[in-house]
Amino acid sequence: MYDVFHVSMLRRYRSDPSHVVPVEEVELRPDLSYEEEPIQILERDVKVLQKKSVPLVKVLWRNHGSEEASWEPEEAMRQQYPHLF
């Protein structure tokens, strides 16, 4: 059984020409994958393990929002994308 409150909150969408969703083209490979490209380092941190420390960077990727940024090993990012540092 549906909760009456939740059902009453649903409304039909009314078309509005001012509602525009920006579209970004992504170049796909034949296998439908695409190349990720980092655009900015947002944060730095160090993960402390039992016998060593691993420097990490939080990376913002093209075609993704900041909520989808990922933590990556700093050394690997430095080698692959030196222009970010």
Distance bins in CASP14 RR format, pairs under 12 A and 6 or more apart:
PFRMAT RR
TARGET T0000
AUTHOR 0000-0000-0000
RMODE 2
METHOD distances of the structure
MODEL  1
1 7 0 0 0 0 0 1 0 0 0 0 0
2 8 0 0 0 0 1 0 0 0 0 0 0
2 9 0 0 0 0 0 1 0 0 0 0 0
2 10 0 0 0 0 0 1 0 0 0 0 0
3 9 0 0 0 0 1 0 0 0 0 0 0
3 10 0 0 0 0 0 1 0 0 0 0 0
4 10 0 0 0 0 0 1 0 0 0 0 0
13 19 0 0 0 0 1 0 0 0 0 0 0
22 63 0 0 0 0 0 1 0 0 0 0 0
23 63 0 0 0 0 0 1 0 0 0 0 0
24 34 0 0 0 0 0 1 0 0 0 0 0
24 62 0 0 0 0 1 0 0 0 0 0 0
24 63 1 0 0 1 0 0 0 0 0 0 0
24 64 0 0 0 0 0 1 0 0 0 0 0
24 65 0 0 0 0 0 1 0 0 0 0 0
25 34 0 0 0 0 0 1 0 0 0 0 0
25 62 0 0 0 0 0 1 0 0 0 0 0
25 63 0 0 0 0 1 0 0 0 0 0 0
26 32 0 0 0 0 0 1 0 0 0 0 0
26 33 0 0 0 0 0 1 0 0 0 0 0
26 34 1 0 1 0 0 0 0 0 0 0 0
26 35 0 0 0 0 1 0 0 0 0 0 0
26 36 0 0 0 0 0 1 0 0 0 0 0
26 37 0 0 0 0 0 1 0 0 0 0 0
26 61 0 0 0 0 0 1 0 0 0 0 0
26 62 0 0 0 0 1 0 0 0 0 0 0
26 63 1 0 1 0 0 0 0 0 0 0 0
26 64 0 0 0 0 0 1 0 0 0 0 0
27 33 0 0 0 0 0 1 0 0 0 0 0
27 34 1 0 0 1 0 0 0 0 0 0 0
27 35 1 0 0 1 0 0 0 0 0 0 0
27 36 0 0 0 0 0 1 0 0 0 0 0
27 37 0 0 0 0 0 1 0 0 0 0 0
27 62 0 0 0 0 0 1 0 0 0 0 0
27 63 0 0 0 0 0 1 0 0 0 0 0
28 34 1 0 1 0 0 0 0 0 0 0 0
28 35 0 0 0 0 1 0 0 0 0 0 0
28 63 0 0 0 0 0 1 0 0 0 0 0
29 35 1 0 0 1 0 0 0 0 0 0 0
34 61 0 0 0 0 0 1 0 0 0 0 0
34 62 0 0 0 0 1 0 0 0 0 0 0
34 63 1 0 0 1 0 0 0 0 0 0 0
34 64 0 0 0 0 0 1 0 0 0 0 0
35 61 0 0 0 0 0 1 0 0 0 0 0
35 62 0 0 0 0 1 0 0 0 0 0 0
35 63 0 0 0 0 0 1 0 0 0 0 0
35 80 0 0 0 0 0 1 0 0 0 0 0
36 59 0 0 0 0 1 0 0 0 0 0 0
36 60 0 0 0 0 0 1 0 0 0 0 0
36 61 1 0 1 0 0 0 0 0 0 0 0
36 62 1 0 0 1 0 0 0 0 0 0 0
36 63 0 0 0 0 1 0 0 0 0 0 0
36 64 0 0 0 0 1 0 0 0 0 0 0
36 68 0 0 0 0 0 1 0 0 0 0 0
36 69 0 0 0 0 0 1 0 0 0 0 0
36 70 0 0 0 0 1 0 0 0 0 0 0
36 72 0 0 0 0 0 1 0 0 0 0 0
36 77 0 0 0 0 0 1 0 0 0 0 0
36 80 0 0 0 0 0 1 0 0 0 0 0
36 81 0 0 0 0 0 1 0 0 0 0 0
37 59 0 0 0 0 0 1 0 0 0 0 0
37 60 0 0 0 0 0 1 0 0 0 0 0
37 61 1 0 0 1 0 0 0 0 0 0 0
37 62 1 0 1 0 0 0 0 0 0 0 0
37 63 0 0 0 0 1 0 0 0 0 0 0
37 64 0 0 0 0 0 1 0 0 0 0 0
37 80 0 0 0 0 0 1 0 0 0 0 0
37 81 0 0 0 0 1 0 0 0 0 0 0
37 83 0 0 0 0 0 1 0 0 0 0 0
37 84 0 0 0 0 0 1 0 0 0 0 0
38 57 0 0 0 0 1 0 0 0 0 0 0
38 58 0 0 0 0 0 1 0 0 0 0 0
38 59 1 0 1 0 0 0 0 0 0 0 0
38 60 1 0 0 1 0 0 0 0 0 0 0
38 61 1 0 1 0 0 0 0 0 0 0 0
38 62 1 0 0 1 0 0 0 0 0 0 0
38 63 0 0 0 0 0 1 0 0 0 0 0
38 64 0 0 0 0 1 0 0 0 0 0 0
38 69 0 0 0 0 1 0 0 0 0 0 0
38 70 0 0 0 0 1 0 0 0 0 0 0
38 72 0 0 0 0 1 0 0 0 0 0 0
38 76 0 0 0 0 0 1 0 0 0 0 0
38 77 1 0 0 1 0 0 0 0 0 0 0
38 78 0 0 0 0 0 1 0 0 0 0 0
38 80 0 0 0 0 1 0 0 0 0 0 0
38 81 1 0 1 0 0 0 0 0 0 0 0
38 82 0 0 0 0 0 1 0 0 0 0 0
38 83 0 0 0 0 1 0 0 0 0 0 0
38 84 1 0 0 1 0 0 0 0 0 0 0
38 85 0 0 0 0 0 1 0 0 0 0 0
39 59 0 0 0 0 1 0 0 0 0 0 0
39 60 1 0 1 0 0 0 0 0 0 0 0
39 61 1 0 0 1 0 0 0 0 0 0 0
39 62 1 0 1 0 0 0 0 0 0 0 0
39 63 0 0 0 0 1 0 0 0 0 0 0
39 64 0 0 0 0 1 0 0 0 0 0 0
39 65 0 0 0 0 0 1 0 0 0 0 0
39 66 0 0 0 0 0 1 0 0 0 0 0
39 69 0 0 0 0 0 1 0 0 0 0 0
39 81 0 0 0 0 1 0 0 0 0 0 0
39 83 0 0 0 0 0 1 0 0 0 0 0
39 84 0 0 0 0 1 0 0 0 0 0 0
40 57 0 0 0 0 0 1 0 0 0 0 0
40 58 0 0 0 0 1 0 0 0 0 0 0
40 59 1 0 0 1 0 0 0 0 0 0 0
40 60 1 0 1 0 0 0 0 0 0 0 0
40 61 0 0 0 0 1 0 0 0 0 0 0
40 62 0 0 0 0 1 0 0 0 0 0 0
40 64 0 0 0 0 0 1 0 0 0 0 0
40 65 0 0 0 0 0 1 0 0 0 0 0
40 66 0 0 0 0 1 0 0 0 0 0 0
40 69 0 0 0 0 1 0 0 0 0 0 0
40 77 0 0 0 0 0 1 0 0 0 0 0
40 81 0 0 0 0 0 1 0 0 0 0 0
40 83 0 0 0 0 0 1 0 0 0 0 0
40 84 1 0 0 1 0 0 0 0 0 0 0
40 85 0 0 0 0 0 1 0 0 0 0 0
41 55 0 0 0 0 0 1 0 0 0 0 0
41 56 0 0 0 0 0 1 0 0 0 0 0
41 57 1 0 1 0 0 0 0 0 0 0 0
41 58 1 0 0 1 0 0 0 0 0 0 0
41 59 1 0 0 1 0 0 0 0 0 0 0
41 60 1 0 0 1 0 0 0 0 0 0 0
41 61 0 0 0 0 0 1 0 0 0 0 0
41 69 0 0 0 0 1 0 0 0 0 0 0
41 70 0 0 0 0 0 1 0 0 0 0 0
41 71 0 0 0 0 0 1 0 0 0 0 0
41 72 0 0 0 0 1 0 0 0 0 0 0
41 74 0 0 0 0 1 0 0 0 0 0 0
41 77 1 0 0 1 0 0 0 0 0 0 0
41 78 0 0 0 0 0 1 0 0 0 0 0
41 81 0 0 0 0 1 0 0 0 0 0 0
41 82 0 0 0 0 0 1 0 0 0 0 0
41 83 0 0 0 0 0 1 0 0 0 0 0
41 84 1 0 1 0 0 0 0 0 0 0 0
41 85 1 0 0 1 0 0 0 0 0 0 0
42 56 0 0 0 0 0 1 0 0 0 0 0
42 57 0 0 0 0 1 0 0 0 0 0 0
42 58 1 0 1 0 0 0 0 0 0 0 0
42 59 1 0 0 1 0 0 0 0 0 0 0
42 60 1 0 1 0 0 0 0 0 0 0 0
42 61 0 0 0 0 0 1 0 0 0 0 0
42 64 0 0 0 0 0 1 0 0 0 0 0
42 65 0 0 0 0 0 1 0 0 0 0 0
42 66 1 0 0 1 0 0 0 0 0 0 0
42 67 0 0 0 0 0 1 0 0 0 0 0
42 68 0 0 0 0 0 1 0 0 0 0 0
42 69 1 0 1 0 0 0 0 0 0 0 0
42 70 0 0 0 0 0 1 0 0 0 0 0
42 71 0 0 0 0 1 0 0 0 0 0 0
42 72 0 0 0 0 0 1 0 0 0 0 0
42 84 0 0 0 0 0 1 0 0 0 0 0
43 55 0 0 0 0 0 1 0 0 0 0 0
43 56 0 0 0 0 1 0 0 0 0 0 0
43 57 1 0 0 1 0 0 0 0 0 0 0
43 58 1 0 1 0 0 0 0 0 0 0 0
43 59 0 0 0 0 1 0 0 0 0 0 0
43 60 0 0 0 0 1 0 0 0 0 0 0
43 66 0 0 0 0 0 1 0 0 0 0 0
43 69 0 0 0 0 1 0 0 0 0 0 0
43 70 0 0 0 0 0 1 0 0 0 0 0
43 71 0 0 0 0 1 0 0 0 0 0 0
43 72 0 0 0 0 0 1 0 0 0 0 0
43 74 0 0 0 0 0 1 0 0 0 0 0
44 54 0 0 0 0 0 1 0 0 0 0 0
44 55 1 0 0 1 0 0 0 0 0 0 0
44 56 1 0 0 1 0 0 0 0 0 0 0
44 57 1 0 1 0 0 0 0 0 0 0 0
44 58 1 0 0 1 0 0 0 0 0 0 0
44 59 0 0 0 0 0 1 0 0 0 0 0
44 71 0 0 0 0 1 0 0 0 0 0 0
44 72 0 0 0 0 0 1 0 0 0 0 0
44 73 0 0 0 0 0 1 0 0 0 0 0
44 74 1 0 0 1 0 0 0 0 0 0 0
44 77 0 0 0 0 0 1 0 0 0 0 0
44 78 0 0 0 0 0 1 0 0 0 0 0
44 84 0 0 0 0 0 1 0 0 0 0 0
44 85 0 0 0 0 0 1 0 0 0 0 0
45 53 0 0 0 0 0 1 0 0 0 0 0
45 54 0 0 0 0 1 0 0 0 0 0 0
45 55 1 0 0 1 0 0 0 0 0 0 0
45 56 1 0 1 0 0 0 0 0 0 0 0
45 57 1 0 0 1 0 0 0 0 0 0 0
45 58 1 0 0 1 0 0 0 0 0 0 0
45 71 1 0 0 1 0 0 0 0 0 0 0
45 72 0 0 0 0 0 1 0 0 0 0 0
45 73 0 0 0 0 0 1 0 0 0 0 0
45 74 0 0 0 0 1 0 0 0 0 0 0
46 52 0 0 0 0 0 1 0 0 0 0 0
46 53 1 0 1 0 0 0 0 0 0 0 0
46 54 1 0 0 1 0 0 0 0 0 0 0
46 55 1 0 1 0 0 0 0 0 0 0 0
46 56 1 0 0 1 0 0 0 0 0 0 0
46 57 0 0 0 0 0 1 0 0 0 0 0
46 71 0 0 0 0 0 1 0 0 0 0 0
46 73 0 0 0 0 0 1 0 0 0 0 0
46 74 0 0 0 0 1 0 0 0 0 0 0
47 53 1 0 0 1 0 0 0 0 0 0 0
47 54 1 0 1 0 0 0 0 0 0 0 0
47 55 0 0 0 0 1 0 0 0 0 0 0
47 56 1 0 1 0 0 0 0 0 0 0 0
47 57 0 0 0 0 0 1 0 0 0 0 0
47 58 0 0 0 0 0 1 0 0 0 0 0
47 71 0 0 0 0 1 0 0 0 0 0 0
47 72 0 0 0 0 0 1 0 0 0 0 0
47 73 0 0 0 0 1 0 0 0 0 0 0
47 74 0 0 0 0 0 1 0 0 0 0 0
48 54 0 0 0 0 1 0 0 0 0 0 0
48 55 0 0 0 0 0 1 0 0 0 0 0
48 56 0 0 0 0 0 1 0 0 0 0 0
49 55 0 0 0 0 0 1 0 0 0 0 0
49 56 0 0 0 0 0 1 0 0 0 0 0
52 73 0 0 0 0 0 1 0 0 0 0 0
53 73 0 0 0 0 0 1 0 0 0 0 0
53 74 0 0 0 0 0 1 0 0 0 0 0
53 75 0 0 0 0 0 1 0 0 0 0 0
54 71 0 0 0 0 1 0 0 0 0 0 0
54 72 0 0 0 0 0 1 0 0 0 0 0
54 73 1 0 0 1 0 0 0 0 0 0 0
54 74 0 0 0 0 1 0 0 0 0 0 0
54 75 0 0 0 0 1 0 0 0 0 0 0
54 76 0 0 0 0 0 1 0 0 0 0 0
55 71 0 0 0 0 0 1 0 0 0 0 0
55 72 0 0 0 0 0 1 0 0 0 0 0
55 73 1 0 0 1 0 0 0 0 0 0 0
55 74 1 0 1 0 0 0 0 0 0 0 0
55 75 1 0 0 1 0 0 0 0 0 0 0
55 76 0 0 0 0 0 1 0 0 0 0 0
55 77 0 0 0 0 1 0 0 0 0 0 0
55 78 0 0 0 0 1 0 0 0 0 0 0
55 85 0 0 0 0 0 1 0 0 0 0 0
56 69 0 0 0 0 0 1 0 0 0 0 0
56 70 0 0 0 0 1 0 0 0 0 0 0
56 71 1 0 1 0 0 0 0 0 0 0 0
56 72 1 0 0 1 0 0 0 0 0 0 0
56 73 1 0 0 1 0 0 0 0 0 0 0
56 74 1 0 0 1 0 0 0 0 0 0 0
56 75 0 0 0 0 1 0 0 0 0 0 0
56 76 0 0 0 0 1 0 0 0 0 0 0
56 77 0 0 0 0 1 0 0 0 0 0 0
56 78 0 0 0 0 0 1 0 0 0 0 0
57 69 0 0 0 0 1 0 0 0 0 0 0
57 70 0 0 0 0 1 0 0 0 0 0 0
57 71 1 0 0 1 0 0 0 0 0 0 0
57 72 1 0 1 0 0 0 0 0 0 0 0
57 73 0 0 0 0 1 0 0 0 0 0 0
57 74 1 0 1 0 0 0 0 0 0 0 0
57 75 0 0 0 0 1 0 0 0 0 0 0
57 76 0 0 0 0 1 0 0 0 0 0 0
57 77 1 0 1 0 0 0 0 0 0 0 0
57 78 0 0 0 0 1 0 0 0 0 0 0
57 80 0 0 0 0 0 1 0 0 0 0 0
57 81 0 0 0 0 1 0 0 0 0 0 0
57 84 0 0 0 0 1 0 0 0 0 0 0
57 85 0 0 0 0 1 0 0 0 0 0 0
58 66 0 0 0 0 1 0 0 0 0 0 0
58 67 0 0 0 0 0 1 0 0 0 0 0
58 68 0 0 0 0 0 1 0 0 0 0 0
58 69 1 0 1 0 0 0 0 0 0 0 0
58 70 1 0 0 1 0 0 0 0 0 0 0
58 71 1 0 1 0 0 0 0 0 0 0 0
58 72 1 0 0 1 0 0 0 0 0 0 0
58 73 0 0 0 0 0 1 0 0 0 0 0
58 74 0 0 0 0 0 1 0 0 0 0 0
58 77 0 0 0 0 0 1 0 0 0 0 0
58 84 0 0 0 0 0 1 0 0 0 0 0
59 65 0 0 0 0 0 1 0 0 0 0 0
59 66 0 0 0 0 0 1 0 0 0 0 0
59 68 0 0 0 0 0 1 0 0 0 0 0
59 69 1 0 0 1 0 0 0 0 0 0 0
59 70 1 0 1 0 0 0 0 0 0 0 0
59 71 1 0 0 1 0 0 0 0 0 0 0
59 72 1 0 1 0 0 0 0 0 0 0 0
59 73 0 0 0 0 0 1 0 0 0 0 0
59 74 0 0 0 0 1 0 0 0 0 0 0
59 76 0 0 0 0 0 1 0 0 0 0 0
59 77 1 0 0 1 0 0 0 0 0 0 0
59 78 0 0 0 0 0 1 0 0 0 0 0
59 80 0 0 0 0 0 1 0 0 0 0 0
59 81 0 0 0 0 1 0 0 0 0 0 0
59 84 1 0 0 1 0 0 0 0 0 0 0
59 85 0 0 0 0 0 1 0 0 0 0 0
60 66 1 0 1 0 0 0 0 0 0 0 0
60 67 0 0 0 0 0 1 0 0 0 0 0
60 68 0 0 0 0 1 0 0 0 0 0 0
60 69 1 0 1 0 0 0 0 0 0 0 0
60 70 0 0 0 0 1 0 0 0 0 0 0
60 71 0 0 0 0 0 1 0 0 0 0 0
60 72 0 0 0 0 0 1 0 0 0 0 0
60 77 0 0 0 0 0 1 0 0 0 0 0
60 81 0 0 0 0 0 1 0 0 0 0 0
60 84 0 0 0 0 0 1 0 0 0 0 0
61 67 0 0 0 0 0 1 0 0 0 0 0
61 68 1 0 0 1 0 0 0 0 0 0 0
61 69 1 0 0 1 0 0 0 0 0 0 0
61 70 1 0 0 1 0 0 0 0 0 0 0
61 72 0 0 0 0 1 0 0 0 0 0 0
61 77 0 0 0 0 0 1 0 0 0 0 0
61 81 0 0 0 0 0 1 0 0 0 0 0
61 84 0 0 0 0 0 1 0 0 0 0 0
62 68 0 0 0 0 0 1 0 0 0 0 0
62 69 0 0 0 0 0 1 0 0 0 0 0
62 81 0 0 0 0 0 1 0 0 0 0 0
64 70 0 0 0 0 1 0 0 0 0 0 0
70 76 0 0 0 0 0 1 0 0 0 0 0
70 77 0 0 0 0 0 1 0 0 0 0 0
71 77 0 0 0 0 0 1 0 0 0 0 0
72 78 0 0 0 0 0 1 0 0 0 0 0
72 79 0 0 0 0 0 1 0 0 0 0 0
72 80 0 0 0 0 1 0 0 0 0 0 0
72 81 0 0 0 0 1 0 0 0 0 0 0
72 84 0 0 0 0 0 1 0 0 0 0 0
73 79 0 0 0 0 1 0 0 0 0 0 0
73 80 0 0 0 0 0 1 0 0 0 0 0
74 80 0 0 0 0 0 1 0 0 0 0 0
74 81 0 0 0 0 0 1 0 0 0 0 0
74 82 0 0 0 0 0 1 0 0 0 0 0
74 84 0 0 0 0 0 1 0 0 0 0 0
74 85 0 0 0 0 1 0 0 0 0 0 0
75 81 0 0 0 0 0 1 0 0 0 0 0
75 82 0 0 0 0 0 1 0 0 0 0 0
75 85 0 0 0 0 0 1 0 0 0 0 0
76 82 0 0 0 0 0 1 0 0 0 0 0
76 84 0 0 0 0 0 1 0 0 0 0 0
77 83 0 0 0 0 0 1 0 0 0 0 0
77 84 1 0 0 1 0 0 0 0 0 0 0
77 85 1 0 0 1 0 0 0 0 0 0 0
78 84 0 0 0 0 1 0 0 0 0 0 0
78 85 1 0 1 0 0 0 0 0 0 0 0
79 85 0 0 0 0 0 1 0 0 0 0 0
END
